[in-house]
Amino acid sequence: MDARRDMTVGSEWKELLLFSLPIMAGQFLQQLYNTVDSIVVSRYGGETQAISDAMFAAVGSCTSLIFLFLAVSLGFANGGGVLIAQLYGARREHELRRAASTLLITQAAIGAALALFGSLGARLLVVGLMRVTDEACRQYAIEYFAIYAVGLIFQYVYNAVAGILRAVGDSRASMYFLFVSAGLNTVLDLWFVISFGWGVVGVAVATVIAQAVCAAFSIFYMFRRYPIFRFKRSEFVFDTAKFRLCLKLGIPAIIQQAVVSLGNVFIQRLVNDFGQVTMSAFNAGNRMESYALVPIFGMNSAEASFAGQNVGALKYDRVRRGWRAGEAMSCVMSLVVAALLYLLAPDFARLFSLSGEALNQAVEYQRWMSCCIILFAAYMPTSGLLQGAGDVIWTGLTSFSTLGLRVAAAYIMVYAFDVGYAACWLNIPFGWGLGVLMSMPRYFSGAWKTKRVVGEAEDGAAAKIE
């Protein structure tokens, strides 16, 4: 059964919902990687609870650094996905294949280079960039990141495949991949940490193995399910023209992802300055924030693919109707999640074995975030639409502005107004609110209609998509 969705026909809200649900499930599974790592080391990592607490803080201190290294992958995959979605909507098979092979080759090469750099430079990155100076956590953080970085090549390949499949309407694939890898990661985490006593080394090794399996499974699935992606040796090419177009779309997306990640790095540096208690609280709160935002990111991805296909097919009225449906669903889902998070915040924090002041700070973080989540729910579907339409420079500028404002607000609150540790999350509404103020007027202006990147077919005719 073909898992692709042609979103240029049918009920807009149904297409968006059915496309987004597997993405949400996949993103939920993806969050299990670091969550399971954190829970396992917080409960079973060390011979004493103090050692386990230090390991938990160390794993959390690397999260922002990890996403900084993934920024290029996510940004380039998003940029390539816009091109592939529009080629798919325009029924241009030959060009679609060349764009897909170019994206895969580029991602694999960059992933290999960054895996080597991250592994060899772990100490410099963890201590110098992230400012993890707490003696109890520092060495654990270095060990964890040095091993985790080895798996970057697998994550880059997986992100390329997932981006290609989402662009042609297959949102279920990533859920299948991540279901397998998340389950394997959980089993290996428990085995390596409890049976072998490997601590942070065990959860890092487990994650790398799971990521390798995920990448292999994703490639097998794509080649097996879709004849269009069964490249012959002569067809698996690096197309310079398609690379330049992917780069044109990808650079703003890469900048966007890098700014988001770099902003989070500066926030994490601020968190690390407050010591192990706040590091642990922020790690737990950040984990729950990631789960709370899953429905919103799912709708963002759905809007991007929906807009890409329909802009490629020149169906602008359908894009507008899809925007209204996506905004409504995103806001409703976020309100339900916010209510649950606010009420159950203490229970969620206890999953990570937190107690005392660390527990109180984690609950404070979660409840404040739940009060602000509606802003993010309004911002992200609109951002997804603009990205899918090809208006990637504006979405990149918006991300740069929102994260810049968040970081500035956090540091000003700490160093000018002596707000203390709470500034690490009190900055949230500044960024999300600015995102709404920048994306909504852009959508209503209609400027995104002029950003279509697919012109006439190279062979003068649309090709049938298998």
HELIX and SHEET records of a PDB file:
HELIX    1   1 GLU A   12  TYR A   44  1                                  33    
HELIX    2   2 GLN A   49  SER A   61  1                                  13    
HELIX    3   3 THR A   63  GLY A   89  1                                  27    
HELIX    4   4 GLU A   93  LEU A  120  1                                  28    
HELIX    5   5 ALA A  122  ARG A  123  1                                   2    
HELIX    6   6 LEU A  124  LEU A  129  3                                   6    
HELIX    7   7 GLU A  135  TYR A  148  1                                  14    
HELIX    8   8 ALA A  149  GLY A  151  5                                   3    
HELIX    9   9 LEU A  152  ALA A  167  1                                  16    
HELIX   10  10 ARG A  172  LEU A  190  1                                  19    
HELIX   11  11 TRP A  191  SER A  195  3                                   5    
HELIX   12  12 VAL A  200  ARG A  225  1                                  26    
HELIX   13  13 PRO A  227  PHE A  229  5                                   3    
HELIX   14  14 THR A  240  ASP A  273  1                                  34    
HELIX   15  15 GLN A  276  ALA A  292  1                                  17    
HELIX   16  16 VAL A  294  GLY A  312  1                                  19    
HELIX   17  17 TYR A  316  ARG A  350  1                                  35    
HELIX   18  18 GLY A  356  ALA A  389  1                                  34    
HELIX   19  19 VAL A  392  TYR A  415  1                                  24    
HELIX   20  20 ALA A  423  LEU A  426  1                                   4    
HELIX   21  21 ILE A  428  SER A  445  1                                  18    
HELIX   22  22 ALA A  447  THR A  450  5                                   4    
END                                                                             
